[in-house]
């Protein structure tokens, strides 16, 4: 399994480049961050219109598939949510 971590990054406008402040490897934190990233991408796609909305929905699915490849728990949680609905 791939090592997956979250980086906490500060972006300074003055310096013009991001600076990594911390690395978090906790699996639950990584899972929560992945779910949040998907939810935010879905919200952007919902807010868009026309062609842009279609493109963004495609990007949401690509993001979901990519994250599920490196975070198996995300795949398991998605299938258990689908079974409940």
Secondary structure, DSSP 8 states (H G I E B T S, - for coil): -----EEEEEE-TTT-SEEEEEEE--HHHHHHHHHHHHHHHHHHHHH--HHHHHHHHHHHHHHHHHHHHH-HHHHHHHHHHHHH-
